[in-house]
């Protein structure tokens, strides 16, 4: 492989950030300061190439330490990993949280997505930029997609580079609290406990959320006192085949939106002769309006560690990757602590619970890319490539992460495995409906009095959920499933919240997002924001999505501005573009980018 490096050199700080991750370089080829002229040949290239999956952590290390990624820092990281700089540049520029241009050490991410837009994000941004937008402020203000803090909208996240990196969250944010978070993160008030995002916290009827707000999320002893690791012990009694049988009998399907049967996925992975097998937890919940996985990871992190261990045991995996949103600093801290405690207590490592079974977990941080919620894009991201979806087949159960059989589930899906094993698959299947079994988490935000995560059995109606959340007067529309979902009218709240019920009603349940909007929210501008989101988040790999999302945004922009073609002509164009994206895009992003706009036109008469 020909590697062409530039003349730029890393600063001492940049070099230290990379070396802290990879260890000191062993030769001049890797960038060591040696006088033995060992650049005449390369050593350790094969071993370095095998570490390509450390490219994303390396980019994080530089960005966290300095605030941006210079040519010299990128070249040094590429030397260490034997990665062509052009490829690494393509990876670094793929993610919204990285910058390859100089910027201040402090970045303030201000959410401008749906829930925050309805809660006054445009005015918040204007006020912040009036205070911090001038050169010399030492703060770079970034308009951000959903930060996963929708129950406390509007929200802002400040990240100050350094050793260590410091973060501060302001939510609900005002101009004053957001400026304080950016200029003095150590003085910003602490975040409220995760339990405040669960209005039902402490209710004996809860299953998935029963420990949130009841146990100390940092305490492994607390977790075990409230039933923690009983499911893993039951898994060892049942054996791998028995675990898969219980999960299959439960009727559990994926909670991320695709609703694929979990037992079938696990069985398909376990039966593959190729080894090693991997378990990947998709904790990159980036759908606007979604924050349920964040609440679980912040409020009950050991439940996720135990669930991943069970999934690995059932499918014959010995290493798992937890791919976490880069915008979740508190969840990262909680999970790192939980993993270290589990290792120290023999619940991760070479001999879990004395059963002779070995399993461990590595955390990989995302860096702001909605597309990485797609499973194969996530695999590419972990492997150190651009997070672009792969063509299927082959499917991940055959060739997934590193080309090996992989089971991938999101956080909510995995934590459902715990009650399945403690209750039994048949008892779990008795909850909910025949085709949608078990409890479901719903993320409710917008025009409601009590936004947050709600746990209900499948089969409850949309109206019942909105009543729990305290929907406000003047309800105009409800968006189900987030930006990739669809709108329903206020007179359609009798829709049963099941996969089959929403499908029959011509909409989607998706990941469980329920965003309520009253008449004060300008619907055309909301739809334009959805179109901007998909245009910005398209990976650009396939033409239907790369071009279609741009054309969709342009047409909606013309309608809002009332310039160019009349609304009827632009709506006809939107339908044509939407069909092309739905039929020909390589992945779900392009296939669903038109859903919300189409439903707003057809069900709400958005432009009449």
N, C-alpha and C positions, 0 to 999 in steps of 0.2 A: 504494500500500500504506500503510495506517494503522499507524504504529508508536507504541505507548504505552509510554513509559519511566517508571520510578519516580523518586523523589527521591534515592535512594542514590547516593553518589559513590565512585569507586574511590580507594584509597589510592595514594600515590606509587609504592609497590612494585608494586601491581597494574597501574597504568598503564604502568610501565616494562616489565613482562613482556609486555603486549600490544604495546606500541610496538616492542619488540625483534623481534617477529615480523612486524608489519605495517608498520613504519615510522611516523614521526610523523604525527599527524592533520593534514589540510590545511585544515580549516574548523571552526568552532564546532559545526556540525551533527555532526561526527565526534567532538567532545569536546575540541577545541583550546581553549586559554585565549586568546581573542582579545577585543579591545574594539571590533571593527568591526561588531558586531551582525549578523553574516552568518547568523543563524539564521532570517532571514525567508524564505529559500529553501534547498533542499537541492541540493548539487552532488555529482556523482560517484556518485549512487545506483546507476546501471546498472553501473558498474565495480565498485562494492562488492558488489553482488549476484552478480556473476560470480566473486567470491572466497568464496562461501559454503563451498566445500570447505575453507577455512582455519578453520572453526569448531572442529573437533575439535583441530587443533594449537593454536588459541587457548586452548581449555579446558585443554589440557595445560600450556601456558605459565604460566597462572595457578596451576594446581594444583601445578606443579613449584616455583614461586617461593614460594608462600605456604602451601600444604598444604591449602587448601580454596577454594571459589569463592563469594565473597560476592555479594550483590545488586548492589552498586556495580560490582564487577568484571565481572559478567555483563552489566549494562546498557552498560558502556563497550565491551565487545567487540561487543555487538549494534549499537551506534551505528557502530562502525568497519566492520561488515560488512553493515549494513542488514538485519539479521535480527530478526524479532519476538522480544522477550524471552521470551514464552510458549513459542515453539518452541525457543529455545535452552535454556530451563529443562528442557523435555522431553528434549532431547539430554543435558544434563549429568546428569540424574537417571537416565538409562538405563544408565550405566556404573558398575560396582562400584568402580572405583579413584578416582572423583571423589566429593567431598562438597560439598553446598551448605549444610552446617551447620558452625559453627566446630569445629575439632578441633586437636590439637597438630600441630606441623610435622613430627613423625616418626610414621610409620605402620609398624607391624610386621605384615606379612601372614604368618599361620601356616597352612600347608596342613592341611586336615582331610579331604582327599579320600581315595580308596581306598587307594593305596599307602601314604600317610602314616598313615592311620587304622590300617592293619594293623601299622605300625611304631611305634605308641605316640603318635600325635598327640593324643588326648584328654588323656593325662597331661602331655604337653609343654605344651599350652594351659593346663591348670590351674596348672602350675608358673610359667609366664610371667605369667599374670594375677595370681598371688599376689605377684609382684615388681613388676609394672608396671601392674596394673589399678587402682591407687588414684589419685584426683584429684591432680594436681600432679606426676605422674611425668614429664610431657612426652612421653609415648608413647601413641599410640592403638593398641590391639591388635585386629587384624581377623582373624576366622576366614575363611580363603580357600579357594576351590576350587583344583584342581590347579595348582601353580606350574611344572609341567614339569621337575621335579627328582627324578623318581621313583626313579632309580637311586641317589640319596643320601637317601632318605626316613629320617626325617621332615625337612621343609624349612621354612625361614622366609626371608622377604625383607623387609629394612628399607629404607624410602625416607624420606630427610630432605629436606624442601623447603628451597630456598635458591637462591643464585646462585653456583655451579652446584648443581643437585640432586645429592645423594649417595646411593648405594645400597650395601648390603652383603648378601651371601647367607650364610646359615648352614645347611649341609647336609652330612652329617647333623647335625641340630640337637640341642643339649641346652639346658636352661634357661639355663645360664651363657653359652653361645656365642650364643644368640638375644638375650639381654639385652645382651650386648656389641655385637652388630651394631646394635641399636636405639639404644643410648646413646652409643656411640663408633664409628660406622661406619668412620672412618678407621683405627681400631686393630684392626678385625676382620681375621682372617687372610684372605689372598687365596683366591679359588676355585681348585680344582685345574684343570689343563688339560682341555680337552674330550676329549682322547684317553683319559682315565681312564673315560669312559663307553662306550668301545669295547673290550671285552675282546679282540677280534680285531685290534686296531690293529697295523699293520706287516705283516700277513699278505699274501703276494703274490697270494692268491686274491681279495682284495677288489677291487671295481670302483668302487662309489659312495663307499666310505669309504677308499680307498687312500691319500689324502693326509692324512687326519686323524691327527695324531700324528707325521707324517713331515716336513711342511713347516711353516714359521712362518706362522700364519694372517694375520699383519700384512704379510708380504712378497710383493709382486707378483712379484718376481724369482724367489723360491722356487716360487711357483705355476707360472710359465711354465717353469721348469727341469724340473718334473714333469709336463709335457704340457699345461699351461694355455694356452688360446686356440688350440690346434690344431683343436678342433672348430669354433670360429668361422671360422677360415681355410678349413676344409673347407666350411662353410656358404656362404661367399662364392663358392667354386668351383662349388658345386652350383646356386646360385640359389635363390630362395624356393620355387619349385615342386619343385625337387629335394630340398630339406630336408623339405618336407611328405611327399614320396613315401617318403623313408627312414624318417621317423617312423611313417608308416602301415604300411610293410612290417615294421617292428619288432614290431608288435602291442602297443605301449605303451598302457596304459590308466591312468586317473587313480589315484593312490596314496592319495588322501584318504578313500576308502571307496566312492565312487559307481562307480568302475571304468569311466568313459566313455572310449571310444577317443580318444586324444589327437590322432592324425592327422586324424580326422574333425572334431574341434573346431577345429583350426587351419585346415583347408581351408574350413570353413564361415565362419570369420571373415575369412580372406583374400579370399574371393569376394564379400564384401559391397561394393556400390558406395558406400555412405555412408561418409564420412570425417569426422574422423580415426578410426583404429582405436587401441585401447589394449591393453596387456598388464598383467595384474594378477597378482602373486604372492601367494597366500594363505599367509602365514607366521603365521597366528593359530591355531596348533595348541592347542586348548583341551580336547580330549577327555581325560578323566582317564586317566592312564597313558601318554600320548604325549609323547615328548621327542626324537624323531629329527630333526625339522627344526631344533630348537635346536642339536643337536650339529653338524649340517652348517654352520649359520650361524656358530657359534663356532669350528669347527675348519677349515673350508674355504670362507670367505665368497666368494672370487673365483669359485668354481665356480657359485654362484647368479647372480652378476652376468653371467658369460659365458652361462649358460643363458637368462636373461631376454633378453639381447641377441639370441641366436639365435631365440627365440620371436618377438620383435618383428620381426626381419628377415623371417622366414617369413610373417608375417601382415600385413605392411605397417604396423606401428605405429612411432611415433617417440617415444612417451612411455610409460613403465611406472611402475606404482605397486607398491611392496612394502609390504604391510600386515602389520605386525609386532606380535606380542603385547606388551602394555604391561609384562608381567612378565618380559621378557627384556632386562635392561639391558646385559649383556655382549654379547649378539648385536647389539644396537643399536649399540654402540660399534664392534664389528668391522665391521659393514656400512657405517656412516658412513665409516670409514677406507678400506675397500675401494673404495667409490664415489668418494671424493675422489682416491684413487690412480689409479683407472681413468680418471677425467676428465683428470688431469694427464698421463697417458701415452697419450692418444689412443684409449683403449678405450671411452670414452663421450664423447658430444658430437656435434659437427657433421660430423665426417669420420673415422669409425671405421676404423682400420687403412688409411687412405688410400683407402677404397673409395667415398667420396662418400655414405655412408649415415649418417644422423643418428639418434641414440637417446640418451635419458637416463632416469634413474630417480629418483623421489621416494619417500622413506620416509614412510609414515603409521603412527603408533603407535595400536594399539588401546588400550582402557582397561578391560578386564575384562568381556567379554561373549561367552560361548560361542556365541551365535546368530550372531555375525559370522563364524563359520567357514562359514556358508551363503553362497554366492557373491553373491546379490542383496542380502542383508543387509549384506555387506561393501561393496558398491557404495554403498548408502545411507549407510553410516558414513563412507566417504571423501567423499561429496558434502556432508556436514554435516547429515544427518538422523538420526533414530533408526534403529538397526540392525535394522530389521524386514524380513523377506523379502518379495519382490514375487511377485505371481501370474505364472505362466508358462503359455502364451506371452504376449508375445514372449520368446524366449530370449536370453541374454547375447550370443551370436554375432551377433544381429540388433540388439538394443537393450540394451546393458549399462551400463557406466560412462558417466555424463553422456548417456545415451540413444544411445550410439554402439556399433558392433560391438566386442566385447571378448572376448579369450581369457583365461581365468582358470585357473591351475594352482597346485598346492601345491609346496612346496620339493622334496620327494622326486621328484615327477613331472618337474619341470624338470631336475634334475641328471641324470636318466636320459637326457636328450637328448645329453649329451656323449659317453658311450660309444656311443650309436647312430650318431653321425656319424663317430667315429673307427674303430669296428669295421665299420660298415655295418649297415643295417637287417636284412638276412637273417641275418647272424652273430649279432646280438643276439637275434633271434627263436629261434635254436637253443638259447638258454639257457632253462631252465625247462620249462614244458609247452606243449602246443599252444595252449591258451586263456589261459594265464597266463605271459607271456614275461618274460625278464630276471631280474635280481636283485631282492630285496625286503628292506626294512629292517623289523626287528621290535623293538619296545620291550618288553623283558622286565624285570619287577620283581616284588616281593613275596617269597614264600618260596623264594628261590633264593640260592645262594652268590655268583654273579657276575652281578648285575643290570647291564643296559646295553643298548646297541644292537647287534643282530646282523644281519649281512648273509648271506643264504642265497639260493640260486636257488629260484624257485617250484617246489614239488613236494616239498621236504623235509617231514617229518612234524612234528607238534607234539611228539612224544616226542624226536625228534632235537634239536630246538631246546632243550627243557627239559634234556636231557642236557648240552648245551654250557654252559648257564647253571648247572648244578649244582643241580637241584631238591632240596629238603630232604625229609627223612622226614615221613610223615604228610600227604601232599598230599590236600586235601579237594576242591578245585575249581580250575578254570582259567577265567578270564574272557577271552574273545577279543573284540577290537574295542572295549574300553573300556566306559564306562557305557551307550553305545548298542548294545553288542554282546550276546553271550550266553555263558552258562556251559556248560562241558562237564565230564564226570566224569573222574576219574583213569584209568579203564579205556578212555577214548576218545582216548588220545594218539596213536593211529595215523592220526588225521585228517590228510590232506595239506594243507599250507598253501598252497592256491591258492584263487582266487575260486570256481571251480566245486566244488572239494573240500569247502570249508566249507559252501557252499550245499547240497550233497547231504547233508551231515551234519546239516543243520537249524540251522546257526549262521551266523556271518559272520566274514570276515577283517577288515572295517573298515579302519582306518588302520594295522593291524599291532600293536595292543596285545596283550600276553600277560601277564596278571597271575595269578600263582600264589598260592593261599591254602591254608594248612594248617589243622589242626583247632583251633588256638588263636584263630582269627579267628571271632567270632560272626557267622554268616551273616545272621540276621535284621536285625542292626544295620547290616551292610554294605548290605543291600538298602534299608533305610530311608535310609541316606546317599545312595544313588543316587537315590531318590525326592526327597529334599531338593534334590539338585543340579538335577534337571530342573524342579522347582517354582520354584527360585530363578532359573534361567536362561531360563525361558520368557519370550519377549518380550511375551506377553499379547495379541497381535494377533488370534488366532483363538480362538473359544470352546472347541473340543475340547481344545486344549492348555492354555489358561489355566485352565480349570476341571478338566480331567482330571488334570493333574499335581498339583493340590491334593488332589483326592479320592484319588489313589493314595497320596500321602504320609500322608493321614489314616488310610486303611485299614491301611497297614503299621505306622503308629504304634500303632494299636489292637491289632494282633496282637502287637507287641513288648511292649506294656504289659499285654496280656491283659485289656483292659477293653472294655466295649460288646459288640458282636455277637461271636459265636464265630468262630473262624478260618475255618470252612467258608463262613459267610456273607460274610465280608470277601473271601475268595478269589474267590467268585462275583462280587462287586462289582468286584474288580480286573480280572477277565476282561472284564466288560462295558465298564468304563471303558477298558481297554487296546484293545479292538476299536474303540471310537469314536475314540480318539486316532489309531490306525493308519490308519483309513479316511478320516478327515475333517480331519486337521490340514493346514495349508497347507504345512508344510515338514518336513524330516527330523527335527527335534528332537521334535516331538509324535509323529511316525510311529514313532519308535524308543524313546520314553521307557518303554515297557512291556516291551521285549525282554528285558532282563536279569532282571527280576522274573519274567516268564513262564518263562524257561528255568530259573531256580532252582527254581521250583515244580514244573515238569514233569520236569526231568532230575535234580535233586538232592534232590527231596522236602524242600524247605527248611522247611516247617511241619508235617511229619509227626511 
